Amino acid sequence: MKKLILILFIPLALGCSSFKSGLTIPANQTFILGEFNNKNYSAELINQSELKVMVKVIEKESGVVIRSFGLAPKERTKIYISKTNTVYFENENKVDVKVDVILSKGVEGMRYVDNK
């Protein structure tokens, strides 16, 4: 019986992969996620700091903001991102903030930029 349970558990554990990252965004900077990504994905966001972080989903080609919201302190939300979009995490505060990001799959293209 133990072997049967183990055999059933291994495929479930291998099929449920996700990527978790503790993201620290320096003061007055923006973290860009998914610039070179070519697949749809989901991201669970958890604001670990005591300050709000602005999140913007932007159309790659046109630069149009598709969705924009403030991630409140300690707030958790899940977003679904199209392969045609990029996510911007804007820290407009005077101190660093931390956001945990749990991705449904690997995402290509990440970098920091100074806020304008």
N, C-alpha and C positions, 0 to 999 in steps of 0.2 A: 504494500500500500504506500509506503514512504517513497518508493521509486516512482510510482505513478504520479504522486503529487509533485515530486521534483521534475519529472518529465513535462508536466503541464505548466509548471511555474517558469521554467527556463524560456520558452518561446514568448510568454507574456512579458517577462522582464526585458528581453532583447527587443521586442516590438515597441516598447513604450519608452523610447529614448527622447531626451530633451536636453537642452543646453542651458545651464544656469550660470549667470555671471553677476558679480557684484560690481556695479558701474559707479565709479566716483566721477562726478562732473565738477571740474574746478569752477571757482567763482567767475561769473561773467563769461562763461564759455558755453558752447553748444556741442553736444555729442550727436553725430550723424550715424544712423544705422541703416544698412542695406543699400548703399549707393550702387553696388555692382551685383546685387542679388537678382536672380532670374527665376525665382520660384515663390509662390504664395507661402505665407507662414503665419503663425500666431505668436503673440508675445504676452506673457503675464507680467505686469509691472507692479512692483511693490516699493513705494516711497519709504525708505528707511530713515529719512531725515526729518527734521522739525520744520522744514520750509517747503513751500510749494515749488513744483517743477512743471514748466510748461511742456506739453507734448504736442507736436504737430506732425500730421501725416501729409506729405507733399507729393504731388504728381511729379515724377522724374522729368518728363519732357517739357511740360509747360510751366512748372514751378508753382502751380496753383495749390493752395492749401485745401485739402480734401476734408480734414477734420482737425480741430484744435481744442484742447482742454487742459485745465490745470489739474495736476496730480497732487492732491492735498497731502499733508504730512500723515504718514502711516497708512495711506489709502492703497488699496489693491484693486486692479482692474485688468481685464483681458481685452486685447485688441487683435483684429485680423487684418493682415497687411497683404495687399496685392503685389505681385512682382513688378508692377509699374509704379510703385510708391516707395518713398524713403521716409524714415521716421527721424524727427529732430527732437532732442531732449534739451530744452533751453534752461540754463541756470542763470537767472537774472539777479541772484542774491550776491551778497558780498562775502559769502563763505561757501566752501565746497558742500555738495549734497551727494547722497548715496541712494541709488535706485537698484533694486534687485530685478534682473530681467531673466525670465525663463522662456527660452525660445523653443518652438516645436521642432526646429531643424536648424542646421548651420546656416548662417547668413553672411554673405560676402560684402565687404565694403564698410569699414568703420573708421571714423576719425573725429578729432576735435577741431573746432574753429572758434575764434574769438567772436563774441557778440558784437554786433554793429551798433 
